[in-house]
Amino acid sequence: MSHNFKDRVVVVTGAAIGFGRAISQAFVAGGARVYGCDIRQDELNTLHEQLGVLATRVDLTDRAAAAAWIAQVEADAGQAVDVLVNNAGGVAGQSNVPIEEVSDAAWDAVIEINLGAAMALSRACARGMKTKGAGAIVNVASGAALKASLTGVQAYCAAKHGLLGLTRQLAQELGPFGVRVNAVAPGFVRTNAATERQWAGYSQERQAAIIDAIALRRLGRAEDIANAVAFLASDEASFISGEILSVNGGSR
Ligand SMILES: NC(=O)c1ccc[n+]([C@@H]2O[C@H](COP(=O)([O-])OP(=O)(O)OC[C@H]3O[C@@H](n4cnc5c(N)ncnc54)[C@H](O)[C@@H]3O)[C@@H](O)[C@H]2O)c1
């Protein structure tokens, strides 16, 4: 079932592939006007052609560019953003190395895309949402917001924990203005080359153990995550704020 997002302006970051694409599709199905950004130009073109998403290349590690994009969306739509989905993230091509070997640049890159961008975009959308007296922000966190990460990337785990803190704090700050802020915590989903590499790097025994630790005995799909995001952004979730919803098939 699609939720009704008719006439809503929805912004999705990291929209080109994986969860972001599925999330965009869910909002399009609900009748929203969807704006997506990413750094993958080819996939953005496809997103526009196939789903009608108004797709723009924005590097969200540049906070000024992130804010400028929101201003551009508001000008184009002629209204404030109704729904912001902070989905862009990931490990920036990194894998686990001992903490003694983590460079400042590597740390900053992961913190910036998973946490800094969510702050910059929330900041850019807040004024319009507060003036309107309505809005929803959904942050795509991770199981790594609640416990250690399967990736072993320290900055990723720290950033996702930080994103949960931002979710809780902004829910309190923006709630009096009618703005809800929530997060989803997906389990591992094979969405892209990086997650395929990660999965292939596990032994067959480890793969079996990962699936065995999931009550529903399967890995998640991008659509599973998109459905949860759409629910949290919808009017059906109008009394839910400051929450983190695990979408992991019942993982131990
Ligand atoms: N796939 C998983 O198993 C999993 C599990 C838990 C959480 N997550 C989180 O879900 C979100 C989506 O993950 P995914 O697996 O679909 O894809 P992903 O982690 O590879 O990245 C999401 C998108 O963000 C874009 N992006 C990266 N850097 C960017 C930048 N500087 N500016 C703009 N866009 C940028 C990427 O191009 C990509 O399209 C991420 O936040 C990720 O951390 C993923």
The ligand as an SDF file (V2000), in Angstrom:
LIG
                    3D

 44 48  0  0  0  0  0  0  0  0999 V2000
   23.3330   -1.3120    2.5450 N   0  0  0  0  0  0  0  0  0  0  0  0
   23.3710   -1.5910    3.8290 C   0  0  0  0  0  0  0  0  0  0  0  0
   23.5830   -2.7330    4.2390 O   0  0  0  0  0  0  0  0  0  0  0  0
   23.0890   -0.5210    4.8540 C   0  0  0  0  0  0  0  0  0  0  0  0
   22.7800   -0.9200    6.1490 C   0  0  0  0  0  0  0  0  0  0  0  0
   22.5210    0.0440    7.1100 C   0  0  0  0  0  0  0  0  0  0  0  0
   22.5330    1.3890    6.7460 C   0  0  0  0  0  0  0  0  0  0  0  0
   22.8370    1.7520    5.4730 N   0  0  0  0  0  0  0  0  0  0  0  0
   22.8130    3.1740    5.1560 C   0  0  0  0  0  0  0  0  0  0  0  0
   21.7890    3.3800    4.2290 O   0  0  0  0  0  0  0  0  0  0  0  0
   22.0970    4.4880    3.3780 C   0  0  0  0  0  0  0  0  0  0  0  0
   22.0040    4.0460    1.9370 C   0  0  0  0  0  0  0  0  0  0  0  0
   22.8790    2.9710    1.7450 O   0  0  0  0  0  0  0  0  0  0  0  0
   23.0290    2.1950    0.3650 P   0  0  0  0  0  0  0  0  0  0  0  0
   23.6140    0.8690    0.7390 O   0  0  0  0  0  0  0  0  0  0  0  0
   21.7640    2.2360   -0.3920 O   0  0  0  0  0  0  0  0  0  0  0  0
   24.0800    3.0480   -0.4930 O   0  0  0  0  0  0  0  0  0  0  0  0
   25.5100    3.7180   -0.1270 P   0  0  0  0  0  0  0  0  0  0  0  0
   25.8420    3.5340    1.3020 O   0  0  0  0  0  0  0  0  0  0  0  0
   26.5030    3.2590   -1.1050 O   0  0  0  0  0  0  0  0  0  0  0  0
   25.3060    5.2770   -0.3860 O   0  0  0  0  0  0  0  0  0  0  0  0
   24.1230    5.9240   -0.5460 C   0  0  0  0  0  0  0  0  0  0  0  0
   24.2050    6.9490   -1.6380 C   0  0  0  0  0  0  0  0  0  0  0  0
   24.8760    8.1080   -1.1180 O   0  0  0  0  0  0  0  0  0  0  0  0
   25.5890    8.6860   -2.1940 C   0  0  0  0  0  0  0  0  0  0  0  0
   26.6490    9.5550   -1.7160 N   0  0  0  0  0  0  0  0  0  0  0  0
   27.8400    9.1820   -1.1890 C   0  0  0  0  0  0  0  0  0  0  0  0
   28.6090   10.2560   -0.9320 N   0  0  0  0  0  0  0  0  0  0  0  0
   27.8710   11.3410   -1.3090 C   0  0  0  0  0  0  0  0  0  0  0  0
   28.1110   12.7370   -1.2920 C   0  0  0  0  0  0  0  0  0  0  0  0
   29.2830   13.2370   -0.8640 N   0  0  0  0  0  0  0  0  0  0  0  0
   27.1480   13.5700   -1.7420 N   0  0  0  0  0  0  0  0  0  0  0  0
   25.9720   13.0780   -2.2070 C   0  0  0  0  0  0  0  0  0  0  0  0
   25.6880   11.7630   -2.2410 N   0  0  0  0  0  0  0  0  0  0  0  0
   26.6270   10.9030   -1.8030 C   0  0  0  0  0  0  0  0  0  0  0  0
   26.1380    7.4820   -2.9460 C   0  0  0  0  0  0  0  0  0  0  0  0
   26.5300    7.8270   -4.2600 O   0  0  0  0  0  0  0  0  0  0  0  0
   24.9650    6.5310   -2.9120 C   0  0  0  0  0  0  0  0  0  0  0  0
   24.1270    6.6830   -4.0300 O   0  0  0  0  0  0  0  0  0  0  0  0
   23.4720    4.9690    3.8080 C   0  0  0  0  0  0  0  0  0  0  0  0
   23.3360    6.0260    4.7340 O   0  0  0  0  0  0  0  0  0  0  0  0
   24.0520    3.7450    4.5010 C   0  0  0  0  0  0  0  0  0  0  0  0
   25.0400    4.1040    5.4450 O   0  0  0  0  0  0  0  0  0  0  0  0
   23.1000    0.8240    4.5250 C   0  0  0  0  0  0  0  0  0  0  0  0
  1  2  1  0
  2  3  2  0
  2  4  1  0
  4  5  1  0
  4 44  2  0
  5  6  2  0
  6  7  1  0
  7  8  2  0
  8  9  1  0
  8 44  1  0
  9 10  1  0
  9 42  1  0
 10 11  1  0
 11 12  1  0
 11 40  1  0
 12 13  1  0
 13 14  1  0
 14 15  2  0
 14 16  1  0
 14 17  1  0
 17 18  1  0
 18 19  2  0
 18 20  1  0
 18 21  1  0
 21 22  1  0
 22 23  1  0
 23 24  1  0
 23 38  1  0
 24 25  1  0
 25 26  1  0
 25 36  1  0
 26 27  1  0
 26 35  1  0
 27 28  2  0
 28 29  1  0
 29 30  1  0
 29 35  2  0
 30 31  1  0
 30 32  2  0
 32 33  1  0
 33 34  2  0
 34 35  1  0
 36 37  1  0
 36 38  1  0
 38 39  1  0
 40 41  1  0
 40 42  1  0
 42 43  1  0
M  CHG  2   8   1  16  -1
M  END
$$$$
